[in-house]
Amino acid sequence: MILAVAGGKGGVGKSTVAYNLGATLDARGDGVSPSDTSARVVVVDADLGMADLPFGRGPDLHDVLAGRACPVEAVRVGPVHVLPCGRSLAGARAADLALLDDAMRAVEREYGHVIVDCPAGMRADAGVPLAVADAGLLVASPDRFALEDAVRTRELARELDCGLVGVVLNRADSSDEVEPFERVLGAPVTPLPTHPALARSTETGRPVVVSAPRSAVAARFERLADDVVDATPA
C-alpha cells in the first residue's frame, strides 16, 4: 500500500503526521498481510524543494530520481524507516518525477507500506505522489482557510483517482472544530491535540508511540492507523 499524506498549504504538520503514522503502523506489525510480520513501513519525504523529515549521510530521493541510486538502498533504518530527500536546489532540479512511481513501487515490494509526505500546494510535484498512491490522507489545521485548502487538495486527489481514507486535524484542541471538516470533506476526521512530544518527534527521531505511548495523541494515531488499514487493500 502506498499512502499519500497531503495538505493544501505548508505548516499544517504533514511531515509530523506521516512520520508518526509510520511509526504506529510499524509498531503494530501491519505489513502486507496479517501473517507477514517482517514487513515494515517506510516514510518517504517527497517534498523535493522543502524536505522536512530526518536526514543523514547517504543517497536520498534526489539521487533516486536522478537515476543515481536504488530506492531500497536509500532507505534509512531507524525508529521510523525513512527515505529522505536532499536539501539542495541542484538536487531538486536534477530529479525526474517520472521515476517516482517505479521508485515507490520498489520500496513497497521490499517493505510493505509506503507513506509519502507530499509537497504542499497544488503544483505538479504535489500531484505526482497523489497519482502514484493507492489512497490519500489529508492534513489540515482547524481554521476556515485550511478547510478551503483541504477541499482543493481533495478535488485534485479525486482527479488523480486517489481515494481519501481520512482527514487529520492537527493541533485541534476542541471537538467543535471537527464537524465542519467531516461535513464538507465527507471523510472521517481524526483530531490531534497539541502535545510537546508530537511537536518534537521528527526533530528528536522519537515518535509519540515511543516517547508518549500512553498519551491521548498516541491513542489518536492508533485510531488513525485503524482507519488506514481498514480502508486500504491488504
FENPE-V804633 format. One record per residue. N is the residue number from 0. RES is the residue in one letter. D_CENTER is the distance of its C-alpha to the mean C-alpha in Angstrom with 2 decimals. Layout:
N/RES/D_CENTER
N/RES/D_CENTER
This chain:
0/M/12.21
1/I/9.49
2/L/6.75
3/A/5.56
4/V/3.72
5/A/7.07
6/G/9.98
7/G/13.59
8/K/14.30
9/G/13.44
10/G/13.79
11/V/12.23
12/G/9.82
13/K/6.34
14/S/6.27
15/T/8.13
16/V/6.33
17/A/3.28
18/Y/6.67
19/N/8.79
20/L/7.47
21/G/7.73
22/A/11.06
23/T/12.19
24/L/11.92
25/D/13.55
26/A/16.23
27/R/17.13
28/G/17.71
29/D/15.86
30/G/16.36
31/V/17.62
32/S/20.52
33/P/22.00
34/S/24.47
35/D/22.16
36/T/21.46
37/S/21.04
38/A/17.76
39/R/14.79
40/V/11.02
41/V/9.66
42/V/6.56
43/V/7.44
44/D/8.07
45/A/9.24
46/D/10.82
47/L/14.25
48/G/16.27
49/M/14.58
50/A/12.50
51/D/11.55
52/L/10.37
53/P/13.45
54/F/15.81
55/G/19.14
56/R/21.89
57/G/21.61
58/P/20.19
59/D/16.85
60/L/15.00
61/H/17.83
62/D/20.29
63/V/18.69
64/L/18.70
65/A/22.21
66/G/23.42
67/R/24.25
68/A/22.08
69/C/20.93
70/P/17.14
71/V/17.78
72/E/20.01
73/A/17.52
74/V/15.23
75/R/16.03
76/V/16.93
77/G/16.65
78/P/15.67
79/V/12.14
80/H/12.35
81/V/10.85
82/L/11.73
83/P/12.36
84/C/13.55
85/G/17.09
86/R/18.40
87/S/21.46
88/L/22.46
89/A/24.41
90/G/21.48
91/A/19.49
92/R/22.68
93/A/23.27
94/A/19.93
95/D/20.48
96/L/17.58
97/A/19.76
98/L/18.93
99/L/15.14
100/D/15.72
101/D/18.05
102/A/15.99
103/M/12.92
104/R/15.59
105/A/17.37
106/V/14.58
107/E/14.09
108/R/17.86
109/E/18.07
110/Y/15.50
111/G/14.63
112/H/10.96
113/V/8.41
114/I/4.62
115/V/4.46
116/D/3.89
117/C/6.84
118/P/10.15
119/A/11.74
120/G/14.77
121/M/16.41
122/R/17.37
123/A/17.51
124/D/14.81
125/A/12.37
126/G/13.97
127/V/14.00
128/P/10.39
129/L/11.02
130/A/14.32
131/V/13.18
132/A/10.76
133/D/12.57
134/A/10.87
135/G/8.75
136/L/7.54
137/L/9.08
138/V/9.16
139/A/12.72
140/S/15.51
141/P/18.64
142/D/20.98
143/R/22.61
144/F/21.42
145/A/17.73
146/L/18.63
147/E/20.27
148/D/17.31
149/A/15.10
150/V/17.95
151/R/18.04
152/T/14.40
153/R/15.10
154/E/18.23
155/L/16.68
156/A/14.36
157/R/17.63
158/E/19.53
159/L/17.26
160/D/17.58
161/C/13.95
162/G/14.57
163/L/12.95
164/V/12.40
165/G/12.13
166/V/11.80
167/V/10.99
168/L/13.87
169/N/13.37
170/R/16.71
171/A/18.56
172/D/21.76
173/S/23.75
174/S/23.50
175/D/25.28
176/E/22.23
177/V/20.47
178/E/23.15
179/P/22.94
180/F/19.25
181/E/20.02
182/R/23.17
183/V/21.97
184/L/18.64
185/G/20.04
186/A/17.11
187/P/16.75
188/V/15.65
189/T/14.53
190/P/15.96
191/L/14.99
192/P/18.18
193/T/18.68
194/H/18.95
195/P/19.83
196/A/18.12
197/L/14.69
198/A/15.58
199/R/16.65
200/S/14.13
201/T/12.48
202/E/16.01
203/T/17.81
204/G/15.55
205/R/16.26
206/P/13.61
207/V/15.38
208/V/16.05
209/V/18.27
210/S/19.59
211/A/20.13
212/P/19.99
213/R/22.49
214/S/21.09
215/A/20.30
216/V/16.72
217/A/16.27
218/A/17.93
219/R/15.58
220/F/12.60
221/E/15.03
222/R/15.70
223/L/12.15
224/A/11.94
225/D/15.27
226/D/14.27
227/V/11.53
228/V/14.13
229/D/16.95
230/A/15.61
231/T/14.67
232/P/17.37
233/A/18.06
